[in-house]
Amino acid sequence: MFPFAPALALALLHLAAATPLPGKVGPDPQLSARVEQDLLEGRWDAARAAVERELACGEVPAKLRADLAVLLARIAVDRSEFHRHAPREAATAADRALAAAREAGDPRVLATALLVHARRVYFEALEDPSRMRAAAAAIREARAAAGHAGDPRLEAEAIFHQALAEDRLGRPEAARALLEDGAARARRLGDDFMLSNMERHLAGLDQDRGELARAELGFRQSLALREQAGAAAFVPWAQIALAEVLAERGTAEEEQRVLLRKAAQLGERSGSLRAASTASATLARRLLAAGHRGAARVAAQRAVALARRFGAPGDVRAAEEVASRASTPGEP
């Protein structure tokens, strides 16, 4: 999707697909809802602290301890991909959660741990495509486990990630069928954020096929759903996607810039630093193409600063490349 965008931006747009699924995890009945909203709004550190406090409350039964370990892994994986790059920490948390879930023997906890593990492998495969088949296999295992556990929401999320992997493996029609199935499930569940993810990637498939008007409509629907769900940490990715398809259509240049500025601002404000950096770099490229070198240089420098805060070397290199172009007279 987004064939005209740099490879890194392409991968990042696919990363914004996390649907927090903490489930009911402990004696505090408000913990689940609070953590889920923290994840949607980008408060990864607050979510982690809340779960760690629950773990510190005296003796914790094995099943509950496993449930909380899985939730900590979920937070660590998302945090590493969107807020502060820490892949080793995410891998350690995911491995620890999977071991705890296997020991606890609860089907739902195990299915959730398997999906957290599969998402981590998928994110790694975005940077190392040779791992995508392994990611697809891990996602299929998680989906089967979710079905066995009888958890429809978890199964719907597994279907979503299965679609992402199928698309990456060059099977867009299989991906479309999965996303349409997932969208129907999300509607039945009444989950606006999950539905926004399905709609966003269906729009991406339309974009790949050159159906740009239909893709634009899908991206607008996805953006509206994320805003409705209060998913501040993920709204910027929807804004970037919409700006990209508008650019491909060659229309609404001012709207593109407004979307990208909003994405950069909201991304930074919500702690979604990877989105903020990507939006700033994309804005710099748009401004540079329009001949606004000074404004492009400012946006590119902001992209570099945000990428450094996020901490992924590839993101920093991509932002620095845009900044170099913006600072070099005569560079397009």
Secondary structure, 3 states (H helix, E strand, C coil): CCCCCCHHHHHHHHHCCCCCCCCCCCCCCCHHHHHHHHHHHCCHHHHHHHHHHHHCCCCCCHHHHHHHHHHHHHHHHHHHHHCCCCHHHHHHHHHHHHHHHHHHCCHHHHHHHHHHHHHHHHHHHHHCHHHHHHHHHHHHHHHHHHHHHCCHHHHHHHHHHHHHHHHHCCCHHHHHHHHHHHHHHHHHHCCHHHHHHHHHHHHHHHHHCCCHHHHHHHHHHHHHHHHHHCCCCCHHHHHHHHHHHHHHHCCCHHHHHHHHHHHHHHHHHHCCHHHHHHHHHHHHHHHHHCCCHHHHHHHHHHHHHHHHHHCCHHHHHHHHHHHHHHHCCCCC
